[in-house]
Amino acid sequence: MDYSELSVEKAKAFNADEISKGRLEVKQGDVSTLDLPDGTYDLATAFETIYFWPGLEECFKEVARILKDGGLFLISNESDGEDSTSLKFEKIIEGMKCYTPEQISGALKKAGFSEVSIAHHPNKPWITVISRK
Ligand SMILES: C[S@@+](CC[C@H](N)C(=O)[O-])C[C@H]1O[C@@H](n2cnc3c(N)ncnc32)[C@H](O)[C@@H]1O
């Protein structure tokens, strides 16, 4: 799911084969108000997108709502919230916010997630944060 019409169009074109086989659906929508049912999914992922979410804790609560109890949420960012390249983009892209793993972890816990684990690339600012509902 993505709220940008262009991103949805590109994702549909790239994944046309899988969509035609009924293995994938690409939907347009906003993570802050997901048009998806409660307690349904085993896994939610967010790649390179939480920088733009309108209120981390509230959006994480919305992700928690659609996950089954015990479901996993994986966040993957190429910024660890402290790297100079991403902080430069943060200054010029309106609404962008880079988060440290600790800030992400704190918001996840406030949103009801537990078992938060953080992985950081040894020499790049790439992070993965996995948590369980
Ligand atoms: C850097 S792109 C990453 C796209 C894709 N996840 C990937 O890994 O290739 C960030 C995406 O987040 C989307 N996005 C930002 N805020 C969003 C929101 N509130 N709800 C849904 N998508 C959002 C943007 O439209 C954009 O396509």
The ligand as an SDF file (V2000), in Angstrom:
LIG
                    3D

 27 29  0  0  0  0  0  0  0  0999 V2000
   11.1940    6.3310   -0.4370 C   0  0  0  0  0  0  0  0  0  0  0  0
    9.6280    5.7500   -0.9980 S   0  0  0  0  0  0  0  0  0  0  0  0
    9.7400    4.0130   -0.6430 C   0  0  0  0  0  0  0  0  0  0  0  0
    8.7520    3.2410   -1.4540 C   0  0  0  0  0  0  0  0  0  0  0  0
    8.7710    1.7180   -1.2330 C   0  0  0  0  0  0  0  0  0  0  0  0
    8.3450    1.3820    0.1140 N   0  0  0  0  0  0  0  0  0  0  0  0
   10.1070    1.1360   -1.5460 C   0  0  0  0  0  0  0  0  0  0  0  0
   10.7840    0.6290   -0.6410 O   0  0  0  0  0  0  0  0  0  0  0  0
   10.5020    1.1570   -2.7180 O   0  0  0  0  0  0  0  0  0  0  0  0
    8.5310    6.3180    0.2770 C   0  0  0  0  0  0  0  0  0  0  0  0
    7.0810    6.0520   -0.0220 C   0  0  0  0  0  0  0  0  0  0  0  0
    6.2990    6.2820    1.1390 O   0  0  0  0  0  0  0  0  0  0  0  0
    5.0200    6.6920    0.6790 C   0  0  0  0  0  0  0  0  0  0  0  0
    4.2800    7.2850    1.8020 N   0  0  0  0  0  0  0  0  0  0  0  0
    4.6370    8.3780    2.5040 C   0  0  0  0  0  0  0  0  0  0  0  0
    3.7150    8.6460    3.4590 N   0  0  0  0  0  0  0  0  0  0  0  0
    2.7590    7.6900    3.3620 C   0  0  0  0  0  0  0  0  0  0  0  0
    1.5480    7.4440    4.0650 C   0  0  0  0  0  0  0  0  0  0  0  0
    1.1290    8.2380    5.0770 N   0  0  0  0  0  0  0  0  0  0  0  0
    0.8060    6.3700    3.7110 N   0  0  0  0  0  0  0  0  0  0  0  0
    1.2240    5.5710    2.6800 C   0  0  0  0  0  0  0  0  0  0  0  0
    2.3630    5.7510    1.9790 N   0  0  0  0  0  0  0  0  0  0  0  0
    3.1250    6.8120    2.3110 C   0  0  0  0  0  0  0  0  0  0  0  0
    5.3460    7.6560   -0.4600 C   0  0  0  0  0  0  0  0  0  0  0  0
    4.2580    7.8860   -1.3040 O   0  0  0  0  0  0  0  0  0  0  0  0
    6.5120    6.9600   -1.1290 C   0  0  0  0  0  0  0  0  0  0  0  0
    6.1020    6.1620   -2.2260 O   0  0  0  0  0  0  0  0  0  0  0  0
  1  2  1  0
  2  3  1  0
  2 10  1  0
  3  4  1  0
  4  5  1  0
  5  6  1  0
  5  7  1  0
  7  8  2  0
  7  9  1  0
 10 11  1  0
 11 12  1  0
 11 26  1  0
 12 13  1  0
 13 14  1  0
 13 24  1  0
 14 15  1  0
 14 23  1  0
 15 16  2  0
 16 17  1  0
 17 18  1  0
 17 23  2  0
 18 19  1  0
 18 20  2  0
 20 21  1  0
 21 22  2  0
 22 23  1  0
 24 25  1  0
 24 26  1  0
 26 27  1  0
M  CHG  2   2   1   9  -1
M  END
$$$$
